[in-house]
Amino acid sequence: MAEPIRVGALLGTIPGVAARLGEARLFAAWPDIAGPAAPRSRADCIDGGVLHVVVDSPGWLHRLTLDEAVLLARCRAVTDIRAIRFHLAPLDRGAPLAPPGAATPADAGTAPNERIS
């Protein structure tokens, strides 16, 4: 009788699926990777080997940027990525990240010099 095979091991042999499994593991591990910044940030997507992280406040954006090397090492322990990019945006968990420079719903109807809270 043949030994049982784990589903994850089987799926990892299918082309393209191994990378997606790594991404899923990274998104699930983000709260542990980010530590105290986890409630204020969200791993949004991986595009071209770059992890995009949404951060909800300028202070946490600055802190995560300073900790980028440590965070990158922690992420690489989970899956292969080449960089992290942090973006200031609301933590709407269902909305995809807007491309850089694109208007977000929070920007609609505000003057350029007005501060969005």
N, CA, C and O of each residue as an XYZ file, in Angstrom:
468
protein
N       0.841     -1.180      0.000
C       0.000      0.000      0.000
C       0.887      1.245      0.000
O       1.879      1.307      0.726
N       0.533      2.211     -0.798
C       1.320      3.445     -0.917
C       1.109      4.333      0.301
O       0.048      4.329      0.926
N       2.154      5.097      0.620
C       2.084      6.050      1.723
C       1.186      7.221      1.336
O       1.163      7.624      0.173
N       0.448      7.769      2.296
C      -0.383      8.946      1.985
C       0.491     10.146      1.634
O       1.610     10.291      2.128
N      -0.039     10.988      0.783
C       0.660     12.208      0.352
C      -0.125     13.401      0.871
O      -1.348     13.460      0.747
N       0.599     14.352      1.454
C      -0.052     15.584      1.923
C      -0.528     16.395      0.719
O       0.161     16.481     -0.298
N      -1.704     16.980      0.848
C      -2.279     17.765     -0.244
C      -1.367     18.940     -0.596
O      -1.175     19.231     -1.777
N      -0.801     19.620      0.404
C       0.094     20.745      0.149
C       1.311     20.343     -0.661
O       1.755     21.087     -1.536
N       1.854     19.159     -0.370
C       3.007     18.667     -1.126
C       2.613     18.363     -2.567
O       3.373     18.632     -3.498
N       1.437     17.807     -2.741
C       0.952     17.494     -4.086
C       0.692     18.766     -4.883
O       1.081     18.864     -6.047
N       0.033     19.742     -4.257
C      -0.255     21.005     -4.946
C       1.021     21.755     -5.310
O       1.079     22.426     -6.340
N       2.043     21.640     -4.465
C       3.311     22.320     -4.725
C       4.011     21.835     -5.966
O       4.908     22.513     -6.468
N       3.631     20.682     -6.477
C       4.251     20.159     -7.696
C       3.598     20.692     -8.961
O       4.141     20.520    -10.052
N       2.448     21.333     -8.836
C       1.747     21.878     -9.995
C       2.353     23.235    -10.335
O       2.459     24.091     -9.458
N       2.759     23.454    -11.600
C       3.384     24.730    -11.977
C       2.497     25.930    -11.617
O       1.302     25.947    -11.913
N       3.106     26.924    -10.976
C       2.404     28.147    -10.620
C       1.710     28.096     -9.269
O       1.466     29.135     -8.656
N       1.395     26.917     -8.808
C       0.676     26.797     -7.539
C       1.614     26.993     -6.357
O       1.205     27.551     -5.338
N       2.855     26.550     -6.469
C       3.812     26.687     -5.368
C       3.991     28.160     -4.986
O       4.049     28.493     -3.802
N       4.076     29.026     -5.973
C       4.223     30.461     -5.692
C       2.982     31.004     -4.991
O       3.093     31.804     -4.062
N       1.816     30.579     -5.426
C       0.566     31.033     -4.797
C       0.457     30.533     -3.360
O      -0.032     31.249     -2.486
N       0.911     29.312     -3.116
C       0.905     28.788     -1.748
C       1.841     29.610     -0.856
O       1.525     29.877      0.303
N       2.995     30.007     -1.403
C       3.927     30.850     -0.660
C       3.311     32.193     -0.333
O       3.479     32.707      0.773
N       2.593     32.767     -1.300
C       1.914     34.039     -1.060
C       0.871     33.889      0.036
O       0.778     34.734      0.926
N       0.091     32.826     -0.020
C      -0.946     32.601      0.987
C      -0.319     32.443      2.377
O      -0.843     32.963      3.362
N       0.799     31.725      2.450
C       1.490     31.577      3.739
C       1.985     32.930      4.243
O       1.905     33.208      5.439
N       2.496     33.773      3.346
C       2.987     35.096      3.741
C       1.851     35.974      4.244
O       2.001     36.643      5.266
N       0.714     35.986      3.546
C      -0.421     36.792      3.979
C      -0.926     36.318      5.343
O      -1.277     37.136      6.194
N      -0.962     35.011      5.552
C      -1.411     34.465      6.836
C      -0.416     34.789      7.949
O      -0.811     34.979      9.100
N       0.878     34.853      7.611
C       1.918     35.106      8.608
C       2.140     36.589      8.869
O       2.861     36.932      9.806
N       1.547     37.486      8.075
C       1.809     38.913      8.209
C       1.622     39.424      9.641
O       2.468     40.192     10.099
N       0.578     39.051     10.371
C       0.456     39.562     11.748
C       1.672     39.224     12.622
O       2.089     40.044     13.439
N       2.234     38.040     12.459
C       3.433     37.680     13.219
C       4.664     38.420     12.697
O       5.521     38.829     13.481
N       4.752     38.592     11.397
C       5.894     39.281     10.788
C       5.905     40.750     11.206
O       6.951     41.286     11.571
N       4.741     41.399     11.153
C       4.643     42.834     11.437
C       4.672     43.149     12.928
O       4.984     44.278     13.307
N       4.360     42.193     13.769
C       4.379     42.427     15.209
C       3.400     43.504     15.625
O       2.220     43.423     15.284
N       3.864     44.531     16.366
C       2.945     45.558     16.862
C       2.304     46.392     15.750
O       1.298     47.060     15.991
N       2.856     46.366     14.557
C       2.284     47.123     13.440
C       1.169     46.356     12.730
O       0.519     46.903     11.839
N       0.941     45.111     13.107
C      -0.048     44.276     12.413
C      -1.455     44.880     12.391
O      -2.102     44.848     11.344
N      -1.954     45.426     13.501
C      -3.308     45.995     13.439
C      -3.408     47.246     12.568
O      -4.506     47.645     12.179
N      -2.268     47.865     12.259
C      -2.252     49.105     11.482
C      -1.795     48.900     10.045
O      -1.634     49.866      9.301
N      -1.582     47.630      9.645
C      -1.066     47.345      8.299
C      -1.680     46.055      7.777
O      -2.243     45.261      8.530
N      -1.556     45.867      6.455
C      -2.092     44.671      5.810
C      -1.227     44.327      4.607
O      -0.968     45.180      3.758
N      -0.784     43.083      4.535
C      -0.096     42.614      3.330
C      -1.156     42.514      2.248
O      -2.111     41.749      2.378
N      -0.990     43.287      1.177
C      -2.052     43.424      0.179
C      -1.877     42.506     -1.017
O      -2.804     41.781     -1.378
N      -0.713     42.526     -1.632
C      -0.486     41.706     -2.823
C       1.010     41.567     -3.061
O       1.824     42.306     -2.507
N       1.341     40.605     -3.893
C       2.721     40.452     -4.350
C       2.689     40.610     -5.857
O       1.979     39.887     -6.556
N       3.458     41.555     -6.345
C       3.495     41.848     -7.772
C       4.951     41.894     -8.224
O       5.707     42.767     -7.799
N       5.339     40.973     -9.071
C       6.710     40.949     -9.573
C       7.732     40.739     -8.475
O       8.837     41.278     -8.541
N       7.375     39.964     -7.469
C       8.294     39.705     -6.368
C       8.343     40.793     -5.322
O       9.150     40.728     -4.395
N       7.481     41.805     -5.457
C       7.428     42.909     -4.499
C       6.154     42.778     -3.671
O       5.048     42.737     -4.211
N       6.327     42.712     -2.348
C       5.190     42.673     -1.437
C       4.702     44.101     -1.218
O       5.476     44.968     -0.813
N       3.423     44.347     -1.485
C       2.816     45.653     -1.248
C       2.050     45.578      0.065
O       1.208     44.700      0.257
N       2.351     46.506      0.966
C       1.741     46.542      2.288
C       1.009     47.863      2.452
O       1.587     48.929      2.239
N      -0.257     47.796      2.829
C      -1.067     48.978      3.101
C      -0.910     49.320      4.577
O      -1.011     48.448      5.441
N      -0.664     50.598      4.858
C      -0.489     51.089      6.228
C      -1.470     52.242      6.426
O      -1.639     53.076      5.536
N      -2.122     52.289      7.602
C      -3.198     53.258      7.782
C      -2.804     54.591      8.403
O      -3.666     55.456      8.554
N      -1.536     54.798      8.773
C      -1.158     56.092      9.329
C       0.276     56.444      8.941
O       1.107     55.554      8.763
N       0.565     57.728      8.812
C       1.912     58.142      8.443
C       2.975     57.696      9.450
O       4.088     57.344      9.061
N       2.640     57.711     10.728
C       3.607     57.293     11.747
C       4.005     55.837     11.595
O       5.188     55.501     11.662
N       3.015     54.965     11.391
C       3.316     53.542     11.202
C       4.001     53.302      9.858
O       4.837     52.406      9.742
N       3.657     54.085      8.852
C       4.341     53.972      7.557
C       5.827     54.253      7.737
O       6.672     53.533      7.206
N       6.138     55.303      8.486
C       7.538     55.657      8.743
C       8.244     54.546      9.513
O       9.355     54.145      9.165
N       7.590     54.053     10.561
C       8.207     52.992     11.369
C       8.459     51.734     10.553
O       9.536     51.145     10.648
N       7.486     51.312      9.755
C       7.670     50.112      8.931
C       8.773     50.317      7.897
O       9.532     49.394      7.600
N       8.857     51.520      7.355
C       9.922     51.816      6.397
C      11.289     51.682      7.064
O      12.225     51.155      6.463
N      11.404     52.155      8.299
C      12.672     52.017      9.027
C      12.995     50.552      9.331
O      14.165     50.170      9.376
N      11.967     49.740      9.537
C      12.139     48.316      9.858
C      12.120     47.423      8.621
O      12.028     46.202      8.748
N      12.204     48.005      7.437
C      12.041     47.248      6.201
C      13.010     46.072      6.087
O      12.599     44.988      5.671
N      14.261     46.249      6.437
C      15.243     45.167      6.299
C      14.872     43.965      7.165
O      14.974     42.821      6.721
N      14.447     44.223      8.388
C      14.042     43.136      9.292
C      12.787     42.453      8.767
O      12.699     41.225      8.757
N      11.810     43.257      8.329
C      10.572     42.700      7.798
C      10.823     41.879      6.537
O      10.215     40.826      6.343
N      11.712     42.361      5.692
C      12.041     41.636      4.471
C      12.663     40.279      4.795
O      12.331     39.279      4.158
N      13.551     40.238      5.767
C      14.163     38.970      6.171
C      13.109     38.012      6.716
O      13.145     36.818      6.417
N      12.179     38.516      7.505
C      11.104     37.666      8.038
C      10.216     37.142      6.918
O       9.812     35.979      6.933
N       9.912     38.000      5.943
C       9.085     37.574      4.805
C       9.794     36.516      3.974
O       9.181     35.544      3.534
N      11.089     36.714      3.763
C      11.849     35.748      2.968
C      11.948     34.387      3.642
O      12.183     33.385      2.967
N      11.774     34.331      4.959
C      11.749     33.051      5.656
C      10.475     32.275      5.316
O      10.420     31.058      5.487
N       9.448     32.988      4.831
C       8.174     32.359      4.494
C       8.091     32.047      3.002
O       7.705     30.944      2.616
N       8.452     33.019      2.165
C       8.414     32.831      0.710
C       9.414     33.791      0.061
O       9.910     34.713      0.707
N       9.696     33.569     -1.194
C      10.701     34.349     -1.907
C      10.099     35.652     -2.437
O       9.272     35.640     -3.349
N      10.526     36.774     -1.851
C      10.180     38.094     -2.376
C      11.462     38.903     -2.461
O      12.443     38.599     -1.781
N      11.454     39.942     -3.302
C      12.685     40.720     -3.473
C      12.647     42.073     -2.786
O      13.693     42.672     -2.538
N      11.438     42.568     -2.473
C      11.329     43.889     -1.851
C       9.960     44.053     -1.204
O       9.040     43.268     -1.437
N       9.853     45.096     -0.386
C       8.573     45.478      0.216
C       8.326     46.943     -0.106
O       9.234     47.766      0.000
N       7.107     47.269     -0.496
C       6.708     48.656     -0.718
C       5.523     48.944      0.185
O       4.547     48.194      0.211
N       5.623     50.048      0.929
C       4.568     50.442      1.855
C       3.754     51.560      1.235
O       4.305     52.471      0.616
N       2.438     51.489      1.403
C       1.521     52.472      0.834
C       0.577     52.963      1.922
O       0.024     52.162      2.675
N       0.394     54.259      2.007
C      -0.536     54.849      2.959
C      -1.934     54.784      2.365
O      -2.188     55.347      1.300
N      -2.834     54.101      3.048
C      -4.215     53.953      2.574
C      -5.061     53.393      3.713
O      -4.529     52.825      4.667
N      -6.379     53.553      3.610
C      -7.250     52.929      4.611
C      -7.125     51.412      4.539
O      -6.833     50.859      3.479
N      -7.341     50.753      5.647
C      -7.206     49.294      5.694
C      -8.500     48.592      5.312
O      -8.954     47.696      6.025
N      -9.091     48.983      4.208
C     -10.284     48.313      3.703
C      -9.869     46.928      3.235
O      -9.255     46.795      2.176
N     -10.189     45.914      3.991
C      -9.699     44.557      3.748
C     -10.217     43.954      2.448
O      -9.637     42.989      1.950
N     -11.282     44.495      1.892
C     -11.828     43.902      0.682
C     -11.365     44.574     -0.602
O     -11.508     44.004     -1.684
N     -10.816     45.769     -0.498
C     -10.450     46.526     -1.694
C      -9.013     46.238     -2.103
O      -8.132     46.186     -1.245
N      -8.757     46.051     -3.390
C      -7.377     45.881     -3.843
C      -6.617     47.194     -3.764
O      -7.215     48.269     -3.746
N      -5.304     47.099     -3.719
C      -4.443     48.266     -3.664
C      -4.549     49.051     -4.964
O      -4.472     48.477     -6.050
N      -4.726     50.360     -4.852
C      -4.775     51.211     -6.038
C      -3.361     51.395     -6.568
O      -2.419     51.456     -5.778
N      -3.186     51.484     -7.880
C      -1.860     51.735     -8.439
C      -1.309     53.060     -7.917
O      -2.081     53.975     -7.630
N       0.029     53.180     -7.789
C       0.617     54.429     -7.310
C       0.135     55.616     -8.138
O       0.111     55.558     -9.367
N      -0.247     56.689     -7.456
C      -0.700     57.895     -8.140
C      -2.181     57.913     -8.445
O      -2.717     58.949     -8.838
N      -2.854     56.785     -8.273
C      -4.284     56.740     -8.560
C      -5.053     57.345     -7.396
O      -4.636     57.244     -6.242
N      -6.169     57.969     -7.707
C      -7.007     58.541     -6.658
C      -7.690     57.421     -5.889
O      -8.081     56.406     -6.466
N      -7.827     57.612     -4.595
C      -8.540     56.643     -3.771
C      -9.875     57.247     -3.375
O     -10.038     58.463     -3.481
N     -10.843     56.447     -2.920
C     -12.127     57.015     -2.518
C     -11.987     58.092     -1.444
O     -12.787     59.028     -1.409
N     -10.988     57.979     -0.569
C     -10.798     58.988      0.479
C     -10.374     60.330     -0.105
O     -10.577     61.369      0.523
N      -9.781     60.320     -1.310
C      -9.315     61.553     -1.936
C     -10.439     62.313     -2.640
O     -10.298     63.506     -2.909
N     -11.530     61.652     -2.938
C     -12.600     62.274     -3.717
C     -13.196     63.447     -2.952
O     -13.571     63.318     -1.787
N     -13.275     64.565     -3.607
C     -13.928     65.723     -3.031
C     -13.090     66.529     -2.060
O     -13.624     67.423     -1.404
N     -11.803     66.252     -1.939
C     -10.965     67.053     -1.042
C     -10.038     67.920     -1.871
O      -9.572     67.528     -2.941
N      -9.789     69.088     -1.356
C      -8.853     69.982     -2.025
C      -7.441     69.441     -1.845
O      -7.191     68.729     -0.873
N      -6.507     69.750     -2.746
C      -5.159     69.213     -2.675
C      -4.436     69.506     -1.353
O      -3.641     68.685     -0.897
N      -4.701     70.662     -0.734
C      -3.997     71.012      0.484
C      -4.752     70.598      1.752
O      -4.244     70.795      2.856
N      -5.952     70.030      1.614
C      -6.709     69.589      2.772
C      -6.128     68.305      3.304
O      -5.664     67.453      2.547
N      -6.158     68.178      4.602
C      -5.653     66.965      5.244
C      -6.791     65.969      5.389
O      -7.884     66.318      5.835
N      -6.526     64.734      5.011
C      -7.521     63.680      5.147
C      -7.290     63.010      6.477
O      -6.171     62.588      6.768
N      -8.333     62.901      7.302
C      -8.150     62.261      8.607
C      -8.640     60.839      8.591
O      -8.563     60.147      9.606
